[in-house]
Amino acid sequence: MLPEGSVQAERVWKQFRAGRARRLLEIPQKNQASRKRKGEWLWALKDVNVNIEPGHSLGVIGPNGSGKSTLFKILAGVMYPYAGRAETVGRVGALIEISAGIHPELTGRENIFLYGSLLGLPRREVATRFDHIVDFAELGDAIDRQAKFFSSGMRMRLGFAVAAFLEPNVLLVDEALAVGDAAFQQKCLERMREVLAQGTTLLYVSHDLTSVEATCARGMWLDHGTVVEEGDVREVVAAYRRSVEEVVEGRDLPRGPINVMSADVGSGGPIPSHEDVEVTLSVESDASRRAILHIGMSEGTAAPIFSVSRELHFVQGSTKITCALHDLPLPRGRYVLWVAVTNRMRHHLQSWHPTTTFDVTGPGLDPVPAAVARLSPVHVKATWSEGADEEPSS
Amino acid sequence: MKTELGPPPELLFKRKIQTRTALRDLWKRRELIMTLTERELRVRYKQTRLGFAWSIIMPILLVIVFTVFLQRVVDIDTGGAPYAVFVYLGLIPWTFFSVSVNHGGQSLVNNSSLLNKVSFPREVFPIAAVVTSAVDALISTVILIGLLVITGYAPKVQVLWVPVLLIVQVMFTIAIGLMASSLVVYVRDIRQALPLILQLGLFATPVAYPIPFSPTFEKVYAVINPLAPLINGYRRTALFGQSPEWDLIGISALSSFVLLILGYRLFKRLETGFADVA
């Protein structure tokens, strides 16, 4: 028998049937594709293993339709696998597809008690946590209103608060936080760390990779129902980011009036951190014109760590442009150079696209406190000193 | 088109359902059944003006319809009891049964949002539907007692048999509720058909009139429709001070018990796939 809070799945397979059975009196469909698809079984999960010990955490990432929610439903015990075995020991608090079972006709208060008894908690135990839940969800007097009059944010807050405060042995959080505002998201992440520290097992699905990185110790990358990579969350997230970046780079760029033919950072080879570096671009224009060139650097995402721009003159044909960046503030790592060209009206002459990747050598970043997510890496030189305060406090 | 390779056959998931552990799990969740019942009652009458009065309007309306129309057309042998009382006594158990099955039948589909989130024995939904309509039946029974007092019926000792009849009726009701609710998830047509079937059932049960069958066929009919001897039993005990016809009640009890076991097994078997289709 596994200890409480264990989550285990052994070689789990799950399939769904796309489409549905033919109805009587149905008009036959002309559409060839939809006819072929009808009744065909599709694998949602293929041979997936999960093994989490009590009090540990797993972040699951992957594109839409990769089987993340299906896996969570199986682990939550609401769905059964087609093959393999899954076991979750203890009480499960699941926040799957926002507002975990909030009943619209009931008031917030009634919903809290309903959800408590769904989890198998006696009434008086729910009552002792009631105030915490209402406080956390920031519902105040609205708690006695019917849930159908709640905003989607309120419903999500209530759902999260109930799931996280009824002290489950295992907490499953699936994409739920996106509805809340930034401050509440941070609060939820903090609460997730808190229950994790109290010994609750945490499983977290999100497209917000930074929050996954900041919350979970281990990561799992699912794609088309199979585990692509599993291990330390940073490595898994980094690998997933790289693959997303490759997909983006692999896209064909439509030719515009101005095209970037080649781009180089430095003169080949890794670039040392905090030194000057030259970015060299070769740009072809179909006419002589003035336009604004934007360049930026990122870890792969389209949102750059920093960007610079300048209005330049492009001749008809090829123009070579160099831009010297001084004291490059990037820590060790792999980065992508993004480029775009716009006119003064900020209309695109060439869209924002990745051109080349380059490596930076030098210092890494200092660790951050738990539950704090770093947005993008910037390395700033810091000098520290310590000594007794001249005015000691009484 | 050849589909992708599946898992090795020895890996196929087979859910082991032991009736004993399943019942223990269900017992552990008895509080949930009460909460769901409470929720059902609250939700049903929230934002209605008449509130709980709705739970007795339906049987009383039927009593009026039957008394005003049916009684005039056909001469019904009520054994000397006022027709309104006779009908009402049949309608309370019938309404209890039909509302339980109708609501219970839809309970899984209506609560699909909960089915996808938390794991617990799913039979709590149809069972909660039975408890909910039991509350309605209780209110109707209070009215019935008032009616009996007004019409001058003194309580008979035989009324003490009613709890035995009730146990059989609850078994039968839960059995049908379990079957209906689990089948509706897979075959949604049943959801549409259910009210129709129940409507027919009203006429195939001695609710508005006694059904005169030969003694042999009466026994056969008790197997098919265990409610028939039960409703006769309620009348015999409460109105006429007679004992129930035990041979028929026995058949009805046996039939209900077998149906309950079959219904529970069916439900538990289908339960595995609820979240896939609900």
Interface residues (C-beta under 8 A of the other chain):
Chain A: R11 W13 Q15 F16 K36 E40 W41 W43 K46 D47 K73 A76 G77 V78 M79 Y80 P81 Y82 A83 G84 R85 V92 A94 I96 E97 A100 G101 H103 E105 L106 E110 F113 L114 Y115 S117 L118 L119 G120 P122 R123 Q146
Chain B: M1 T3 E4 G6 P7 P8 L11 L12 F13 R15 K28 R29 E31 L32 T35 L36 R39 R42 V43 K46 S113 L114 L115 N116 K117 V118 S119 F120 T272 G273 A275 D276
